[in-house]
Amino acid sequence: MEQVNTQRANAASTDKLMRDLRLVVEDAEDLIKVTASQGGEKVSAARAKAEESIRAARARLVENGEHLAARAQAAVQATDKYAHENTWTVVGTGASLGFLVGYLIGRR
């Protein structure tokens, strides 16, 4: 169970990192579009470097997305295996949680 919680925490932080990286890529693309009309050797070199960085970042996003999907699938399989191996524990836990929630709602 602890492994599943760790996997969830890692997935959440990775998801946030992926969103942040997508935002940076979008901002960089916007910057490149805005500076497209600007001339000069330095601007052209900076634009080319930024475009290469964007291509690399997009490749990492795709790679990390595939990695996240594989990790999520592994977590689902581990949870399914645990539920099948410990059926009565899962049923008891679910019933206990249901009772607790019902009790708390009934107190209001």
OpenMM code with the backbone's topology and positions (N, CA, C; nanometers):
from openmm import Vec3, app, unit

residues = "MET GLU GLN VAL ASN THR GLN ARG ALA ASN ALA ALA SER THR ASP LYS LEU MET ARG ASP LEU ARG LEU VAL VAL GLU ASP ALA GLU ASP LEU ILE LYS VAL THR ALA SER GLN GLY GLY GLU LYS VAL SER ALA ALA ARG ALA LYS ALA GLU GLU SER ILE ARG ALA ALA ARG ALA ARG LEU VAL GLU ASN GLY GLU HIS LEU ALA ALA ARG ALA GLN ALA ALA VAL GLN ALA THR ASP LYS TYR ALA HIS GLU ASN THR TRP THR VAL VAL GLY THR GLY ALA SER LEU GLY PHE LEU VAL GLY TYR LEU ILE GLY ARG ARG".split()
positions = [
    Vec3(0.0835, -0.1193, 0.0000),
    Vec3(0.0000, 0.0000, 0.0000),
    Vec3(0.0875, 0.1250, 0.0000),
    Vec3(0.1968, 0.1183, 0.0748),
    Vec3(0.2884, 0.2327, 0.0807),
    Vec3(0.3494, 0.2599, -0.0558),
    Vec3(0.3748, 0.1528, -0.1313),
    Vec3(0.4322, 0.1681, -0.2646),
    Vec3(0.3340, 0.2420, -0.3559),
    Vec3(0.2069, 0.2120, -0.3422),
    Vec3(0.1056, 0.2789, -0.4247),
    Vec3(0.1006, 0.4274, -0.3911),
    Vec3(0.1068, 0.4620, -0.2609),
    Vec3(0.1065, 0.6030, -0.2215),
    Vec3(0.2293, 0.6748, -0.2749),
    Vec3(0.3448, 0.6094, -0.2698),
    Vec3(0.4677, 0.6682, -0.3225),
    Vec3(0.4555, 0.6897, -0.4725),
    Vec3(0.3976, 0.5907, -0.5413),
    Vec3(0.3795, 0.6037, -0.6853),
    Vec3(0.2858, 0.7193, -0.7181),
    Vec3(0.1809, 0.7365, -0.6388),
    Vec3(0.0879, 0.8471, -0.6618),
    Vec3(0.1565, 0.9818, -0.6417),
    Vec3(0.2369, 0.9927, -0.5357),
    Vec3(0.3071, 1.1183, -0.5088),
    Vec3(0.4059, 1.1485, -0.6211),
    Vec3(0.4774, 1.0465, -0.6668),
    Vec3(0.5721, 1.0665, -0.7760),
    Vec3(0.5000, 1.1047, -0.9045),
    Vec3(0.3873, 1.0405, -0.9296),
    Vec3(0.3110, 1.0714, -1.0502),
    Vec3(0.2586, 1.2145, -1.0454),
    Vec3(0.2133, 1.2589, -0.9280),
    Vec3(0.1623, 1.3956, -0.9150),
    Vec3(0.2723, 1.4976, -0.9400),
    Vec3(0.3909, 1.4735, -0.8834),
    Vec3(0.4997, 1.5690, -0.9040),
    Vec3(0.5480, 1.5652, -1.0486),
    Vec3(0.5468, 1.4476, -1.1102),
    Vec3(0.5865, 1.4367, -1.2500),
    Vec3(0.4844, 1.5055, -1.3392),
    Vec3(0.3550, 1.4904, -1.3067),
    Vec3(0.2510, 1.5590, -1.3839),
    Vec3(0.2694, 1.7101, -1.3778),
    Vec3(0.2992, 1.7618, -1.2598),
    Vec3(0.3208, 1.9055, -1.2444),
    Vec3(0.4413, 1.9498, -1.3264),
    Vec3(0.5476, 1.8717, -1.3216),
    Vec3(0.6670, 1.9036, -1.3990),
    Vec3(0.6363, 1.9028, -1.5481),
    Vec3(0.5570, 1.8064, -1.5919),
    Vec3(0.5207, 1.7989, -1.7338),
    Vec3(0.4380, 1.9206, -1.7747),
    Vec3(0.3422, 1.9619, -1.6900),
    Vec3(0.2619, 2.0811, -1.7209),
    Vec3(0.3506, 2.2049, -1.7286),
    Vec3(0.4436, 2.2173, -1.6335),
    Vec3(0.5337, 2.3324, -1.6335),
    Vec3(0.6217, 2.3334, -1.7575),
    Vec3(0.6704, 2.2167, -1.7974),
    Vec3(0.7559, 2.2081, -1.9153),
    Vec3(0.6756, 2.2427, -2.0408),
    Vec3(0.5521, 2.1966, -2.0488),
    Vec3(0.4671, 2.2321, -2.1641),
    Vec3(0.4461, 2.3834, -2.1710),
    Vec3(0.4247, 2.4452, -2.0554),
    Vec3(0.4044, 2.5892, -2.0509),
    Vec3(0.5299, 2.6631, -2.0986),
    Vec3(0.6455, 2.6180, -2.0559),
    Vec3(0.7715, 2.6802, -2.0987),
    Vec3(0.7884, 2.6658, -2.2496),
    Vec3(0.7579, 2.5489, -2.3023),
    Vec3(0.7696, 2.5263, -2.4468),
    Vec3(0.6744, 2.6188, -2.5224),
    Vec3(0.5503, 2.6304, -2.4744),
    Vec3(0.4541, 2.7196, -2.5404),
    Vec3(0.5011, 2.8647, -2.5362),
    Vec3(0.5538, 2.9070, -2.4217),
    Vec3(0.6035, 3.0446, -2.4105),
    Vec3(0.7219, 3.0679, -2.5037),
    Vec3(0.8097, 2.9703, -2.5131),
    Vec3(0.9253, 2.9842, -2.6022),
    Vec3(0.8804, 2.9912, -2.7478),
    Vec3(0.7816, 2.9090, -2.7830),
    Vec3(0.7297, 2.9151, -2.9200),
    Vec3(0.6685, 3.0522, -2.9498),
    Vec3(0.5946, 3.1056, -2.8554),
    Vec3(0.5369, 3.2399, -2.8732),
    Vec3(0.6468, 3.3437, -2.8908),
    Vec3(0.7516, 3.3335, -2.8124),
    Vec3(0.8636, 3.4276, -2.8221),
    Vec3(0.9305, 3.4182, -2.9586),
    Vec3(0.9463, 3.2978, -3.0078),
    Vec3(1.0073, 3.2802, -3.1399),
    Vec3(0.9191, 3.3431, -3.2474),
    Vec3(0.7880, 3.3250, -3.2358),
    Vec3(0.6966, 3.3838, -3.3346),
    Vec3(0.7023, 3.5359, -3.3314),
    Vec3(0.7087, 3.5927, -3.2112),
    Vec3(0.7125, 3.7382, -3.1972),
    Vec3(0.8414, 3.7953, -3.2545),
    Vec3(0.9515, 3.7250, -3.2377),
    Vec3(1.0805, 3.7763, -3.2847),
    Vec3(1.1119, 3.7335, -3.4272),
    Vec3(1.0182, 3.6699, -3.4959),
    Vec3(1.0433, 3.6214, -3.6316),
    Vec3(1.0783, 3.7353, -3.7272),
    Vec3(1.0204, 3.8509, -3.7062),
    Vec3(1.0465, 3.9628, -3.7965),
    Vec3(1.1752, 4.0378, -3.7612),
    Vec3(1.2321, 4.0071, -3.6461),
    Vec3(1.3561, 4.0725, -3.6039),
    Vec3(1.4732, 4.0162, -3.6839),
    Vec3(1.5622, 4.1048, -3.7242),
    Vec3(1.6788, 4.0635, -3.8012),
    Vec3(1.8017, 4.0592, -3.7141),
    Vec3(1.9092, 4.0306, -3.7743),
    Vec3(2.0355, 4.0303, -3.7034),
    Vec3(2.0863, 3.8892, -3.6785),
    Vec3(2.2161, 3.8815, -3.6776),
    Vec3(2.2822, 3.7517, -3.6628),
    Vec3(2.2587, 3.6924, -3.5235),
    Vec3(2.2670, 3.7770, -3.4198),
    Vec3(2.2491, 3.7280, -3.2830),
    Vec3(2.1072, 3.6784, -3.2589),
    Vec3(2.0088, 3.7510, -3.3120),
    Vec3(1.8692, 3.7108, -3.2951),
    Vec3(1.8438, 3.5795, -3.3685),
    Vec3(1.8982, 3.5669, -3.4884),
    Vec3(1.8797, 3.4439, -3.5660),
    Vec3(1.9442, 3.3254, -3.4946),
    Vec3(2.0616, 3.3458, -3.4381),
    Vec3(2.1297, 3.2386, -3.3658),
    Vec3(2.0512, 3.1995, -3.2402),
    Vec3(2.0014, 3.2989, -3.1687),
    Vec3(1.9228, 3.2709, -3.0482),
    Vec3(1.7937, 3.1981, -3.0847),
    Vec3(1.7317, 3.2384, -3.1951),
    Vec3(1.6085, 3.1732, -3.2388),
    Vec3(1.6362, 3.0274, -3.2759),
    Vec3(1.7432, 3.0018, -3.3468),
    Vec3(1.7772, 2.8645, -3.3854),
    Vec3(1.8045, 2.7787, -3.2623),
    Vec3(1.8757, 2.8349, -3.1660),
    Vec3(1.9043, 2.7612, -3.0429),
    Vec3(1.7756, 2.7316, -2.9660),
    Vec3(1.6859, 2.8296, -2.9608),
    Vec3(1.5586, 2.8107, -2.8912),
    Vec3(1.4733, 2.7049, -2.9610),
    Vec3(1.4720, 2.7061, -3.0934),
    Vec3(1.3956, 2.6061, -3.1677),
    Vec3(1.4499, 2.4658, -3.1426),
    Vec3(1.5805, 2.4520, -3.1343),
    Vec3(1.6406, 2.3212, -3.1049),
    Vec3(1.6052, 2.2770, -2.9628),
    Vec3(1.6072, 2.3688, -2.8689),
    Vec3(1.5693, 2.3368, -2.7316),
    Vec3(1.4232, 2.2939, -2.7234),
    Vec3(1.3384, 2.3590, -2.7997),
    Vec3(1.1964, 2.3232, -2.8024),
    Vec3(1.1781, 2.1832, -2.8594),
    Vec3(1.2490, 2.1518, -2.9668),
    Vec3(1.2391, 2.0171, -3.0238),
    Vec3(1.2821, 1.9119, -2.9216),
    Vec3(1.3899, 1.9390, -2.8497),
    Vec3(1.4382, 1.8442, -2.7482),
    Vec3(1.3382, 1.8313, -2.6332),
    Vec3(1.2800, 1.9435, -2.5932),
    Vec3(1.1823, 1.9407, -2.4836),
    Vec3(1.0576, 1.8627, -2.5245),
    Vec3(1.0129, 1.8825, -2.6474),
    Vec3(0.8960, 1.8073, -2.6953),
    Vec3(0.9255, 1.6571, -2.6971),
    Vec3(1.0446, 1.6203, -2.7378),
    Vec3(1.0810, 1.4786, -2.7391),
    Vec3(1.0794, 1.4215, -2.5973),
    Vec3(1.1304, 1.4982, -2.5012),
    Vec3(1.1287, 1.4526, -2.3610),
    Vec3(0.9862, 1.4420, -2.3086),
    Vec3(0.9000, 1.5358, -2.3492),
    Vec3(0.7595, 1.5294, -2.3076),
    Vec3(0.6938, 1.4010, -2.3567),
    Vec3(0.7170, 1.3675, -2.4815),
    Vec3(0.6592, 1.2447, -2.5373),
    Vec3(0.7143, 1.1234, -2.4630),
    Vec3(0.8450, 1.1216, -2.4423),
    Vec3(0.9089, 1.0100, -2.3725),
    Vec3(0.8559, 0.9961, -2.2302),
    Vec3(0.8447, 1.1085, -2.1592),
    Vec3(0.7943, 1.1045, -2.0214),
    Vec3(0.6471, 1.0661, -2.0176),
    Vec3(0.5705, 1.1074, -2.1160),
    Vec3(0.4299, 1.0695, -2.1224),
    Vec3(0.4137, 0.9191, -2.1360),
    Vec3(0.4976, 0.8585, -2.2197),
    Vec3(0.4941, 0.7136, -2.2351),
    Vec3(0.5370, 0.6451, -2.1060),
    Vec3(0.6376, 0.7020, -2.0404),
    Vec3(0.6862, 0.6460, -1.9134),
    Vec3(0.5770, 0.6550, -1.8069),
    Vec3(0.5074, 0.7680, -1.8007),
    Vec3(0.3993, 0.7845, -1.7038),
    Vec3(0.2865, 0.6850, -1.7293),
    Vec3(0.2535, 0.6635, -1.8548),
    Vec3(0.1477, 0.5688, -1.8879),
    Vec3(0.1865, 0.4280, -1.8433),
    Vec3(0.3118, 0.3921, -1.8640),
    Vec3(0.3587, 0.2599, -1.8219),
    Vec3(0.3553, 0.2471, -1.6698),
    Vec3(0.3954, 0.3519, -1.5991),
    Vec3(0.3921, 0.3480, -1.4522),
    Vec3(0.2499, 0.3411, -1.3997),
    Vec3(0.1595, 0.4139, -1.4630),
    Vec3(0.0194, 0.4096, -1.4202),
    Vec3(-0.0382, 0.2702, -1.4418),
    Vec3(-0.0047, 0.2096, -1.5543),
    Vec3(-0.0520, 0.0738, -1.5818),
    Vec3(0.0031, -0.0242, -1.4788),
    Vec3(0.1295, -0.0079, -1.4413),
    Vec3(0.1892, -0.0953, -1.3390),
    Vec3(0.1200, -0.0773, -1.2040),
    Vec3(0.0850, 0.0461, -1.1698),
    Vec3(0.0151, 0.0725, -1.0435),
    Vec3(-0.1235, 0.0087, -1.0442),
    Vec3(-0.1924, 0.0161, -1.1574),
    Vec3(-0.3248, -0.0451, -1.1686),
    Vec3(-0.3141, -0.1962, -1.1526),
    Vec3(-0.2150, -0.2553, -1.2160),
    Vec3(-0.1966, -0.4001, -1.2062),
    Vec3(-0.1616, -0.4421, -1.0637),
    Vec3(-0.0772, -0.3640, -0.9963),
    Vec3(-0.0404, -0.3962, -0.8582),
    Vec3(-0.1615, -0.3851, -0.7662),
    Vec3(-0.2434, -0.2832, -0.7876),
    Vec3(-0.3645, -0.2664, -0.7072),
    Vec3(-0.4620, -0.3798, -0.7321),
    Vec3(-0.4786, -0.4177, -0.8576),
    Vec3(-0.5679, -0.5276, -0.8920),
    Vec3(-0.5199, -0.6581, -0.8291),
    Vec3(-0.3903, -0.6826, -0.8353),
    Vec3(-0.3331, -0.8043, -0.7765),
    Vec3(-0.3554, -0.8047, -0.6254),
    Vec3(-0.3311, -0.6920, -0.5608),
    Vec3(-0.3511, -0.6825, -0.4154),
    Vec3(-0.4973, -0.7089, -0.3798),
    Vec3(-0.5882, -0.6500, -0.4563),
    Vec3(-0.7310, -0.6673, -0.4282),
    Vec3(-0.7727, -0.8132, -0.4446),
    Vec3(-0.7172, -0.8817, -0.5441),
    Vec3(-0.7512, -1.0225, -0.5632),
    Vec3(-0.6893, -1.1119, -0.4553),
    Vec3(-0.5692, -1.0792, -0.4126),
    Vec3(-0.5027, -1.1610, -0.3112),
    Vec3(-0.5571, -1.1352, -0.1712),
    Vec3(-0.6116, -1.0178, -0.1469),
    Vec3(-0.6603, -0.9792, -0.0143),
    Vec3(-0.8048, -0.9319, -0.0229),
    Vec3(-0.8882, -1.0143, -0.0813),
    Vec3(-1.0267, -0.9762, -0.1075),
    Vec3(-1.0995, -0.9326, 0.0190),
    Vec3(-1.0909, -1.0125, 0.1236),
    Vec3(-1.1661, -0.9813, 0.2456),
    Vec3(-1.1118, -0.8580, 0.3163),
    Vec3(-0.9839, -0.8339, 0.3052),
    Vec3(-0.9266, -0.7123, 0.3636),
    Vec3(-0.9817, -0.5892, 0.2912),
    Vec3(-0.9875, -0.5983, 0.1586),
    Vec3(-1.0396, -0.4872, 0.0789),
    Vec3(-1.1881, -0.4658, 0.1092),
    Vec3(-1.2642, -0.5754, 0.1169),
    Vec3(-1.4077, -0.5639, 0.1469),
    Vec3(-1.4270, -0.5036, 0.2856),
    Vec3(-1.3503, -0.5514, 0.3837),
    Vec3(-1.3610, -0.4988, 0.5199),
    Vec3(-1.3247, -0.3519, 0.5287),
    Vec3(-1.2197, -0.3141, 0.4578),
    Vec3(-1.1774, -0.1740, 0.4569),
    Vec3(-1.2847, -0.0868, 0.3930),
    Vec3(-1.3394, -0.1319, 0.2816),
    Vec3(-1.4450, -0.0553, 0.2146),
    Vec3(-1.5686, -0.0416, 0.3023),
    Vec3(-1.6062, -0.1511, 0.3674),
    Vec3(-1.7231, -0.1464, 0.4554),
    Vec3(-1.6983, -0.0536, 0.5738),
    Vec3(-1.5782, -0.0603, 0.6300),
    Vec3(-1.5442, 0.0268, 0.7436),
    Vec3(-1.5486, 0.1733, 0.7037),
    Vec3(-1.4914, 0.2037, 0.5892),
    Vec3(-1.4944, 0.3421, 0.5417),
    Vec3(-1.6373, 0.3884, 0.5143),
    Vec3(-1.7169, 0.2995, 0.4565),
    Vec3(-1.8567, 0.3331, 0.4316),
    Vec3(-1.9317, 0.3596, 0.5617),
    Vec3(-1.9080, 0.2759, 0.6619),
    Vec3(-1.9707, 0.2948, 0.7925),
    Vec3(-1.9280, 0.4280, 0.8538),
    Vec3(-1.7962, 0.4570, 0.8483),
    Vec3(-1.7436, 0.5802, 0.9058),
    Vec3(-1.8035, 0.7036, 0.8395),
    Vec3(-1.8078, 0.7031, 0.7082),
    Vec3(-1.8656, 0.8164, 0.6348),
    Vec3(-2.0134, 0.8316, 0.6698),
    Vec3(-2.0869, 0.7189, 0.6725),
    Vec3(-2.2279, 0.7241, 0.7088),
    Vec3(-2.2493, 0.7768, 0.8498),
    Vec3(-2.1640, 0.7347, 0.9402),
    Vec3(-2.1727, 0.7799, 1.0793),
    Vec3(-2.1481, 0.9312, 1.0887),
    Vec3(-2.0436, 0.9777, 1.0190),
    Vec3(-2.0114, 1.1215, 1.0231),
    Vec3(-2.1200, 1.2059, 0.9595),
    Vec3(-2.1772, 1.1585, 0.8519),
    Vec3(-2.2860, 1.2320, 0.7879),
    Vec3(-2.4086, 1.2329, 0.8777),
    Vec3(-2.4354, 1.1206, 0.9429),
    Vec3(-2.5511, 1.1111, 1.0314),
    Vec3(-2.5421, 1.1998, 1.1534),
    Vec3(-2.4225, 1.2340, 1.1949),
    Vec3(-2.4039, 1.3193, 1.3124),
    Vec3(-2.4419, 1.4638, 1.2856),
    Vec3(-2.4413, 1.5056, 1.1645),
    Vec3(-2.4699, 1.6449, 1.1298),
    Vec3(-2.6151, 1.6640, 1.1408),
] * unit.nanometer
topology = app.Topology()
chain = topology.addChain("A")
for resn in residues:
    res = topology.addResidue(resn, chain)
    for name in ("N", "CA", "C"):
        topology.addAtom(name, app.Element.getBySymbol(name[0]), res)
